Amino acid sequence: MKKLKSSLTNMLVVLTVITIVAAGVLASVNAVTAPQIEKINAENLAAGIKAVMGSDDIQVSEPWEVDAFTAYDIKDAQGQELGKAVVTTENGFGGPLKVLVGFSTEGNILGYTVLEHAETPGLGAKAGEWFQDKILGMNPGKNNFTVSKDGGEVDAITASTITSRAFLRAIQNAYDKIIAGQDATSGATQQAKKAEPSAADMGTPEVIE
């Protein structure tokens, strides 16, 4: 077989062919794996909703959205309303922090699970345990749902104040938007609007995550 002459034109032709072939392979792989990934994500979400609502025997509505929040109406096996499960996202120390939280009909927190995060690996490994013993049963519309350093009722994760603030803010915003039916940014919640710490107040984090 005659060797192609080394030239810019021949190099471009070869690179184009390689790109086309690679794109075709990736498209084929995506076509095969996408449905399976979607199925796994749906199963994980279904399991997460059961976990945050504290019951396996539930009826889950179709998702509905308000701004950036996705909510599900939850009923028990007899059709009695149990509350809502809400997917909420807030920027943490390392990036977006996505949380699924379950609320009772009164707005009390039944449970939560962290769906995605970009926090410190050591911290992230304990994401499911962050606030389980601190916030269950609390009501963001009645309690001062901020870290104690900011005058609130929740102790921050050790050495992770920024992550703690983001986590609590994500749940507070979900409550304000979905449960109270009010925009958190308007300040018209069931409790007095809590002042966010200024840049000066935050200063340098005690421990960089």
N, C-alpha and C positions, 0 to 999 in steps of 0.2 A: 504493500500500500504506500502510495506516494505521500511523503511527509508534507504537511501544509507549510507554506512559506511563512516565516515569522514576519508579520506585518500588523499594523494597527487595525486594518480592516478585518483580517482573519481573527485577531484577538477579540474584536467586538462581536463577530459572528459566533465564535465559540462561547463567549460569555452570555450572549443572548439565548443560545440553545440551552445552556446549563440553567439559566434563570427560568426559562419556560418549563423545562423538565421538573425543576425543584418546586415550582409553583403548582404544577399538576399533582406531584406527589403529596404536597401539603394539603391541597384541596381534597384529595382522596382520603387522606388520613382524617381530616376534619369531618368529612361526611360520615365516616364510620364511627368516630369517637364522640361527636357532638351530641347525638341522641342519648348515648350512655351517660355522658357527663350531666346532661340535663336531668336524666332520671335520678342519678345519684343526688344531685342538688335538691331535687323535689323531695326525695326520701329523707334527706338530712333536715330540710325545713319542716317536714311533717313531724319528724321525731322531736325537733326543737320546740315546735308549738306545743306538743303534748307535755314536754318537760317544763316549759315556763308556765303552763296553765295548771300543772300538778295533777293531770289526769290523762289516762289513755283512752277513756271512753267518751270522746267528744265529737261534735260536729263542727267542721270548719267551713266558713263561707268562702266564696271567691274573694281574692284580694281586691281591695279598693285603695286608692291613693289620694293623698292630700299633700300637695307640694312634693317634698322629697321623702315623705313617709308612706310606707305600705302597711296597711292594717288588715286584720282578719277578725270577723265577728265569731265568737266561740260560744257554742251551746253544749249542754250535756246531752246524754243519750235520750232524755225525755223531752228535749227541745227547750229547756229552761236556759236563759242567757247566763253565761258564766263570766263574760267580760270580753276583753280584746287582747290580741297579740299584735305587737307593733314592731316593725323593723325601722330602726333609726340609726343615723350615722352622724358622727362628729369627728373633727380632726383632733387626733391625740398628739403625743410627743413625736412619734415616728411617721404618722400618716393617718389615713382614715380609720376610724374605729366603728365597726358596724355591730350593733347590738339588737337582739330580739328580746323583747320584754313582754311579760304577761301582766295585765291589769285585771283586777276584779271589777264588777259592775260599779263598785264604790270608788274605784281608782287606786285601790291598794295594790302594791307590787306583789305578785304571786311568785315570780321567778324570772330569771334572765339567762341568756347564753350569749357569749361573744361569737359572732359569726365570722368576722374578719378583723384583723388588726395588723399593725406594723410596728408594734412596740418591741422593747428589748426582749430577746429570746427567752432569757431566764424568767422575766416577768410574764411574758406571753404564755409560757407553759402552765401558769397558774391562773390563766384568765377566767376559767370557769369557777374559781374559788374567790375571786377578788373581793366581792361584797356580799356573798351569800349570807354571812352571819351579821351583816350590818344594815341591809336595806329591805330585806323581806318583811312585808307587812307595813312598810312605810307608805305614806301617801304624799306624792310631790305637791299636791294641792293644799296640804295641811301642814306638812313638816317643812322645816328649812332645809331643803335638799341640796346643800352645798357642803364642802369639806369644813371641818371644824376650824381650820386655819383662817377661813373666810367668814367665820361666825356661824357656820352651819352645824348640823347634827350628825354628820357622817365623818368618821375618822378616815383620813386618806390612806392609800396604800403606802406602806413604808418606802420612803425615798422616791416616791412617784407621784408627787402632787399634781403635775401637769396632766398625767394620764387619768388620775382620779377626777380632776375637774372636768375633763372631756367626757368621761364615762357618765358622771352624774348629769352633766349638761345634756347629753344625748337622751337620757331617760326623762329628764325634766321637759325637754322640748317635745318628746313624744306625748307626754301627758298633756302639755298645754295645747298641742295641735289636735290630737285625736280624742283624748278623754274629756278635757275641758272644752274642746272645740274652739280654742282661741290660739292666736299666733303668739308664740313665746316672745317675739320681738316687739309686740305691742305693749307688753307689760300688763295687760288686762287679764291676769290670772286670778285664781281664787285666793291666792295669798299675795302679800305685798311683793312687788318686784324686787328680787335680790340684786344688789349691785355687783356687777362683775368686777373682779380685782383689776385695777389699772396696771399698766406696764411697770409703773413705779412700785406698786404694792407687791407685784410678783417678784420683781428683782431677779437675781440669779437663782435658779433652782437649787435647793439644798444639796441635792445629789443629781448629777446629770445621768439620765437613763441611758 
